[in-house]
Amino acid sequence: MLNVENCQQVAANPMSIPNTSIVPLWTEWRDRFPVTRELIYLNHAAVSPLCPPAAEEMKRLADEVLHHGSHFYATWETTYANLRQDAATLINARKDEIAITKNTSEGLATIANGIAWRSGDKIVGFKEEFPANYFPWKRLEARGVRVEWLSVTDPLDRIDEACRGARLLAISFVQYLSGYRADLEAIGEICARHGALYVVDAIQGLGAFPVDVRKARIHALASDGHKWLLGPEGCGILYIQKEIQDHVEPLEIGWTNFASQTYGNRNTTLRADASRYECGTLNTIGCYGLRAAIRFLLDIGVDRIAAQVQAHAARLADGAGAKGYEILGPREPSSTSGIVSFRTPRMTAQAVVGHLRKLGIETAPREGWVRTSPHFYLGSADIERTIEALP
């Protein structure tokens, strides 16, 4: 079983469990997050506190614009480019495969609505998905597309069977309620073998667990910055593999989708890279924050973060289970994440969440479950206090 004290690093495969005892990652970082002075924040699967570098960069830009307007606009463009590059580094993509978006939903909708679907096409989807990765595919049924809905816990041979003849498979890296973490590489191998496009909603795992789009053979991936990336709301990334960009039309058209950026442009040639999916003015202050957040996580090391997140989640699951709470989903290290959901017949989820909130512990009620989602910087005492506080 993972534990807080000895699981602070993972090997290249984040599912492996280290067996050496080292100093926990959180000891270096907990006191650097101001939120820890006010709360035990276990709600990173909803909206996370900003990491300090993100907050500092956003404050700096706001002050700059207050005093200088757009005088330093050229540095804004440099930040956009740096964000694309750092996001590419995070997922082992190329800079020209990254578009800056408003959110995960925009990214997924771009894929769903940008493909020239034919009546009779087949998609493989998963019934437990968050609505952002359900409705874009469900709505295609009105255009004659057939969606085969599986469960995320179905065995790989069932996914393999469903992918026969499928044009696309869409799945979340981590499920928003159960915290189930998909085997991206295994599913990618299945999609590659059957010639299906592979689309991943990464928001509940990106930043907390490593993602390698090359190893997993992912064609498209979308994520916002405000959960495990510790960045702001309203600024996200969309990865689209270079080889399929000409087969995915932009969802929205504005003046910045096109190769020529002159104000009088009438040439409809799209940009040659993924920035063709960026329609108009970007969320500049969000870009500053998200770039700083991604850089922050890269500097620490996402593999190290993964082990600490998984250790905290394992302890929460064990502690809640010992107090009689039902834990949602299997707890195998190969498929667990930072999300732990539990419930009790003694109280409603809303009542448990309200009780914890009065004690300064932030969680969330979701579909009748209490959902907890600790990040790496929380301390072991925070986890133990939460367990002790459960009614």
N, C-alpha and C positions, 0 to 999 in steps of 0.2 A: 504493500500500500504506500502511495506517495505520502510524504510528510513534509512539513514546512522546513524542518531543519536540514534535511539531506537531499532535497530535490531542487537545487537551484540551477542546474545545468542539464542540458540534453545534448546528445550527439547530433550529427547531421539529421538523423531521423528523430523528430520531436516526440515520437511515441516511446522511445527507449527510456528506461529509468536508471539514473545514475546510482551508484552504490558507494560513493565517497561522501564524506561529511565536510562541508565547507560553510563559510559564512553566508547566511541568507541574504539574498539580493536586497530585500526591503530595508535592511539595517542602514544601507547607504542613502536610501531615497525617501523614506517615510517623512522625515522632518522637513524635506524640501517642498512638500506639497501642502500649501496652506489649508486645504480642505480638512486635513487630519486634525487641525486644531479645533474644528467645529463639529465634525461628524465622523462616524465610521461609514464610509461611502461604499455601499455594496450594490450600486446601480449603474455600472458601466455598460451594461447591455441596453440601457435606455439612453441617457445623455451623461457623458462623463464630465468631471471637472477638467478644465484646461490644464495641460501640463505647464509648468512655469515658462519654458521658452516660447510656447505658443502665445500665452498671455502677454509676455513682454514684447514680442514682435508686433502683435496687434495694437497694443498701447502705443508703441513707437510709431507705427504708421498713422494711427489716428492723430497723434500729436503733430506729425509731419504735415498731414493734410490740413489740420487746423491752422498751421502757420504758413504753409507754402502752397496749398492747393495741389495742382498736378505738376508743379515745377519739376519734380523728380520722376516724371512718368517713365523715363527710360529704365529706372531701377525697378519699377513695377513689372515691366516686361521681362527683365532679368529674373525676377522672382517667379513669374509664371514658368519660365523655362527651367529654373532650378526645381520647382515643384514637380514638373513632369519627369525630370531626371531622377530625383530622389524617390518618387513613386515607382518608377521603373526599376530602380535598384532594389526597392523593398520586395518586389515580386519577381525579380529576374526577367524583366521585359526590356524593351528598347524604348528610348525616349520618344521616338516617333510613333509608338503604339499607345501613348497615354493622352487622353483628353481630360480636361478639367470640367467637372459637372457641378450641378447644384446638389445632387444627392444620389443615393443608390437607385431610387425609383426612376430617375431620369435616365440613368445608364441602362437599366434593364429594359425600359420602354424603348430606348433607341434601338436596341437589338431586336426586340419583338416586332417593332413596327417598321424597321428598316430593311428587313428581308423580303424579297419578292416571293411570297408564299403562293403555293398552288393548292387548289382543292384536292384533298386526299393526302396531303403531307401529314406526317406524324411527328409529334413531340412527346418526349418523356418528361413528366413532372412529378412532384412529390406533394402528397396531400397535407403534410404538416407545415408547409411553408408559410412564412409571413406573407401578408397580402401583396407586398411589392413584388414577390417572386411567384405569385399565383395568378393574379388578375391579368397581367399582360399576356399570358399564354392562354388562359381561359377565354379571353375575349376573341382570340383567333378562331375559336370554334365556329363563330358566326361567318367566317370566311371559308369554311369547309376544312379547316385543319383539325385533325383528331389528336387529342391529348390523352395519353395513357398515364393514369395517376398511380404511382407506387407509394409505398411507405419508405421512409429513410432507413428503417431498420430491416428492410427486405435484404436477403442475401445477394451477393454479387452476381450469382448465376441468374437470379430473377431480373436484375438490372440488365444483364447481358441479353437475356431473352427479349426484354422489352425494347432494347435498342436495335433489334433487327428491323431494318427498313425505316428507322427513325431519321429524321433530318436534323433534330436538335434534342439535347438533354439539358435541362436547367435544374440546378440544385444549390442550396445554401451550403457554404463551408461549415457553418455551425448553425444549428436550428435555434431559433429565438426563444423557445420555451423549454425544451428538454435539454438544450445544450449539446445535443448529439453532434459530434464532429465527423464529417464525412471523410472517407479515404479518397482524397482527391486524385492521387496517382492511380489507384486501382480503377476508379471510374473513368479516368482519362484514357487508360489503356483500352477499356471497353469501347468508349466512344471512337477512338482512333481506328480500332479494328472494324467498326461498322460504318465508318465514314460520317458520323454524326457530329454536328457542331456542339461544342461543350461550353456552357455558360454557367458562371459561378457568381452567386450573391455572396460577397465576402465580408459583409459589414460586421457580423458577429464573431469574426475570428481574426481579421486582419489587424496586425499590431500586437496581438497576443500570441499568435502561433505563426510559424513560418509558412509562406506560400511561395511556390516556385512554379510559375506558369509554364515554363519550358519542360520541367520534369513531369508535370501533371498533364501536359498537352492541352491546356486550356485555351480556347479561342477568344473568349471574352469574359471579363470580370468587372464587377461594379462594387463600389463601396463609398460610403460617406465617411467624414472624418470625426464625427462627434461621439463615437463609442470607444472601442478599444485603442483607437489611434490617438486618443487624448487631445483631439483638435476641436475646431469650432463646428457648429451646425451650418448647413447651407453651402458646404464646399466639399466636393468629393472627387473621385477619380473613376475613369472608365478606361479599361484596357481593352483594345481590340487588336488582335494579331494582324500584323501588316498584310499578310497574304489574303485576308478576307475583307479588308476595308472597302475594296471596290464592290463588294457584294452586300454591303450594309449602308443604305442611304441615310443621310442625316435626318433625324426626326423633326428638327426645327431649322428653318432657314433664316439667316440674318446676314449682315454684311461681312462678318468675320469668318464665315464658312469657306470663303473663296480665296484663291491663290493671290489675287490682286487685292491689296489693302488700301487702295486709293479711294477717296470719297466719291469720285465720279465713276467708279468701276461699273461696267455692265457685262464683264466677262464672267460666265458662270462655271468656269473651271474650278473645281474644288481644290482645297489645299491637298498637298501630296501626302499628308500624314494624318494622325488621329485628331489633330486640332480642327479638322474639317467638321467635327461634331460639336464644336464650341460655337454657340449662336450669340453673337453680340458681346456686350461688356461682361467681364468676369467679376466674381466676388473678390475684389482685390484684398481687402482686409482678411477675408477668409483664406485666401491663398497664402498670405504671410503666415497666418496661424498654422495652417495645415502643413506647410513646408517645414516650419520649425518643429512641429510635433513629429513628423516622420523622421526628420534628421535626429531628433532626440532619441527615438526608439532605435534607429539604426546604430547610433553611437553606443547605446547600452548593449544591444544584441537581442534580437527577437527570440533566439533560441533560449537564452537565459531567462527572458521574461516568461516564455511559455512554461518552463518548469516551475517558476514561482506561482504563476496563475493556477496551474493545475494542482499544485500542492495546497494552496489556500482552498480551492474548490473541493478537493478531496476531504480536507478536514471539516469543512462545513457540512458536507454530505454525511460524514461519519457522525459528527456531533448531533445534527438534526435527527438522524436515524436513531441514535441512542436515546433521544428524548421522545421517541414514539412517532415521529413524523414520517409520512410516506414520501419517499424520494422518487421523483419522476425519471424514468428511463434507466437503462443499464449504466453501470459505473465502471466500465472497463477502461484502463488508462489509454488504450489505443483510440478510443472514441469520445473521451470526455474533453471538456473545454473549461472556460471560466464561469459557465452558467450552471447553477444548481437550483432546481425548483422543488419545493416540498409543500405538503399540506397536512392538516390534522382535522379529524371530525369534530374536535372540541371547539374550534373557532373558524370563522371565515378567513379567507386570505386577507381581505381588507382589514379585518380586526387585528390580525397578527402584524400586518404592515404598520397599522396605526399605533399599536403598542410599541413596536420597535422605534418608530419615528419619535415618539415622546422621549425615548432614551438616547436620541441622537444617532440612531442607526438607520441608514437609508436603504430601503429595499423597494420592491414593486409588486403589486398584485397583477397577475396575468392568468386569465382563464381559470380562475379558482385556485391558483397556485401562488405561493410566495416565491418570487424569483430573486435570487441573490447572484451577484456577479462582481467578485472582488478582482482588483487589478494588482499588479506586482508590488506596488509601493506600500500597500497596507501591511501592518505588522501582525505577528502571530497573536499578540495580546488583543488586537482588534477582532480577530476571528474567534478567539476564546470568549471574549466579552459578548459577542453576538450569540454564540451557542448558549451561554449562560442566561442570556436575556430572553431566549425563546420561551413563550408561555406554555 
